[in-house]
Each structure stands twice: as structure tokens, then as C-alpha cells.
């Protein structure tokens, strides 16, 4: 259901929401001929994306990963894996946060056991349940607004997103971000034009503007997330381009999975698991 008020021109949905909005006819088919600056997008983020294979309704804004982060001045062991995260949660009980998001949290438990991030079969979910039950007593919170908790030191270990770690470091907080060695999630946020956009010409002009390399590079510097704009990437400083927490090397990228649509039975099993854990 759309909120009351004026219709928007531009939407900025995450990849999974692109699928949902498209299915509800909330996104307009893009006329690529009116978007000449699409030429700057890396082909791997333009074609073959699971949620929009031909770029029919969306354009990548930025992309990132889900992993773990820790305060280096409070946690004196270096976690390299999801298994390490689970072990450290017990050691730092009450100072650990995880995202209030079932895909990421269940996905982490699944990857720790060698399953796909998107696994839905009962055996995999049973093991994930056991591991999440073991983790839960040590959690301070399920929250997507965890940065203040890390900044204050109330939490020292988190399951979160790489851009948040970058933002905390900009604030002078000694945070290290790790993509666990078992693998994790790669995701993206996108641009799209809303169906029935009242200012269509302006919408296309805006998208061409944000696709300009210098503008996309400016956004990447601000957010701390990776850009899918090849030309913008070349404008970033070498330190950023070589930061493996933002631009993981190929051997790490191969271990990352996108969150995909789940079959109805499997989706129901994961929803039930989350409801049990989240109570």
C-alpha cells in the first residue's frame, strides 16, 4: 500500500525490494536510450543481476557486504570467521549486537555450517536454529541502529554492514570490519523511477546526474560503500580502492552470495525460525 501524499519520482530500494516493487508495478520500465551515463556502470552490475537481469527497472547506486565488526580497543582477539564471532559472543556476553534482519542473521548461521546463505531445507535450518539459540543469550540487541552502541562502547562486537564500520572509523572509533572466511552476503542499493512519476524528465535528468563519475565517486566517499560505477572507482584514492573491506578481492567475492527469492515453503520455514529466535 502506498503512503498518502504526493507521488515520488525517484526510489532507492535495496535489491530485494526491487523485486517486490517490480512485482507490484511500482517501478517504471527504464528507457536506456535516455540514460547515456549507463556506459559508466561495471557490466557485472548492469547485466545478469539476479533481481533485475537486464536492468529493466533499476540501476545500481552502491553495493556492500554483511560481515562482522569489532572494537580493536576492547576485543583483543582477531575474529576471522563466523565461528569466531559465535565464540567471542560468549566471551563478551551482553556487548554483542546483530542486525534486526532475518536474512542476514539466519544467513550467517547457515554459512558458518557450510550451507548456502539462502538455504531453506529443514536440516540446515535446524542447525541454524541451534546455533542461534546458543548465541541469543549473549546479545545486547537485535537492531539496525547499532552504530551508537559501538561508538559508546556499550557494544564491542556486531554483525553488520561494512559501510557502518567505515562511518564509525571516520568518527575516530577503532573499528575493524571482517568478511568471515566461510563467506557471507553481497547486496546492493539501487535507483529506480516510480510508476506514475509526476516529473519524468527531471527523474531521468537526476539519474544521469548521479551516474556521472565525479558524482558517483563523491557519493562513494561519503557513504563508505563500494560504487558500481567503473569510472567513479578510478577517481577514488588508492587507499580506498585497496581497502579489502570495501572492495574485497576476487577470492573473497567468490564466497559471497546474494539474497535470493525463496520458494514459499522454505520462506515459511525461515520466517518461523526467525519468529522463534526474535521473541
Secondary structure as the mmCIF struct_conf table of DSSP 4:
data_model
#
loop_
_struct_conf.conf_type_id
_struct_conf.id
_struct_conf.beg_label_comp_id
_struct_conf.beg_label_asym_id
_struct_conf.beg_label_seq_id
_struct_conf.end_label_comp_id
_struct_conf.end_label_asym_id
_struct_conf.end_label_seq_id
HELX_LH_PP_P HELX_LH_PP_P1 UNK A 2 UNK A 3
BEND BEND1 UNK A 4 UNK A 6
HELX_LH_PP_P HELX_LH_PP_P2 UNK A 7 UNK A 8
BEND BEND2 UNK A 9 UNK A 9
STRN STRN1 UNK A 10 UNK A 11
STRN STRN2 UNK A 14 UNK A 14
HELX_RH_AL_P HELX_RH_AL_P1 UNK A 15 UNK A 23
TURN_TY1_P TURN_TY1_P1 UNK A 24 UNK A 25
STRN STRN3 UNK A 27 UNK A 27
HELX_LH_PP_P HELX_LH_PP_P3 UNK A 28 UNK A 30
HELX_RH_3T_P HELX_RH_3T_P1 UNK A 32 UNK A 34
HELX_RH_3T_P HELX_RH_3T_P2 UNK A 36 UNK A 40
STRN STRN4 UNK A 41 UNK A 41
HELX_RH_3T_P HELX_RH_3T_P3 UNK A 43 UNK A 45
TURN_TY1_P TURN_TY1_P2 UNK A 46 UNK A 46
BEND BEND3 UNK A 47 UNK A 48
TURN_TY1_P TURN_TY1_P3 UNK A 50 UNK A 51
TURN_TY1_P TURN_TY1_P4 UNK A 53 UNK A 54
BEND BEND4 UNK A 56 UNK A 57
STRN STRN5 UNK A 59 UNK A 71
TURN_TY1_P TURN_TY1_P5 UNK A 72 UNK A 74
BEND BEND5 UNK A 77 UNK A 77
BEND BEND6 UNK A 81 UNK A 81
HELX_RH_AL_P HELX_RH_AL_P2 UNK A 82 UNK A 91
TURN_TY1_P TURN_TY1_P6 UNK A 92 UNK A 94
BEND BEND7 UNK A 95 UNK A 95
STRN STRN6 UNK A 96 UNK A 98
BEND BEND8 UNK A 100 UNK A 100
HELX_RH_AL_P HELX_RH_AL_P3 UNK A 102 UNK A 112
TURN_TY1_P TURN_TY1_P7 UNK A 113 UNK A 114
TURN_TY1_P TURN_TY1_P8 UNK A 117 UNK A 118
BEND BEND9 UNK A 121 UNK A 121
HELX_RH_AL_P HELX_RH_AL_P4 UNK A 122 UNK A 136
TURN_TY1_P TURN_TY1_P9 UNK A 137 UNK A 138
STRN STRN7 UNK A 139 UNK A 142
BEND BEND10 UNK A 144 UNK A 144
HELX_RH_AL_P HELX_RH_AL_P5 UNK A 147 UNK A 152
TURN_TY1_P TURN_TY1_P10 UNK A 153 UNK A 153
BEND BEND11 UNK A 154 UNK A 154
STRN STRN8 UNK A 157 UNK A 161
HELX_RH_AL_P HELX_RH_AL_P6 UNK A 162 UNK A 170
TURN_TY1_P TURN_TY1_P11 UNK A 171 UNK A 172
STRN STRN9 UNK A 175 UNK A 178
TURN_TY1_P TURN_TY1_P12 UNK A 181 UNK A 182
STRN STRN10 UNK A 184 UNK A 193
STRN STRN11 UNK A 194 UNK A 194
TURN_TY1_P TURN_TY1_P13 UNK A 195 UNK A 196
BEND BEND12 UNK A 198 UNK A 198
HELX_RH_AL_P HELX_RH_AL_P7 UNK A 200 UNK A 210
TURN_TY1_P TURN_TY1_P14 UNK A 211 UNK A 211
BEND BEND13 UNK A 212 UNK A 212
HELX_RH_AL_P HELX_RH_AL_P8 UNK A 213 UNK A 223
BEND BEND14 UNK A 225 UNK A 225
STRN STRN12 UNK A 226 UNK A 226
HELX_LH_PP_P HELX_LH_PP_P4 UNK A 227 UNK A 227
BEND BEND15 UNK A 228 UNK A 228
STRN STRN13 UNK A 229 UNK A 229
HELX_RH_AL_P HELX_RH_AL_P9 UNK A 230 UNK A 233
TURN_TY1_P TURN_TY1_P15 UNK A 234 UNK A 235
BEND BEND16 UNK A 236 UNK A 236
HELX_RH_AL_P HELX_RH_AL_P10 UNK A 238 UNK A 241
TURN_TY1_P TURN_TY1_P16 UNK A 242 UNK A 242
TURN_TY1_P TURN_TY1_P17 UNK A 244 UNK A 246
BEND BEND17 UNK A 247 UNK A 247
HELX_RH_AL_P HELX_RH_AL_P11 UNK A 250 UNK A 253
TURN_TY1_P TURN_TY1_P18 UNK A 254 UNK A 255
STRN STRN14 UNK A 256 UNK A 257
HELX_RH_AL_P HELX_RH_AL_P12 UNK A 264 UNK A 278
#
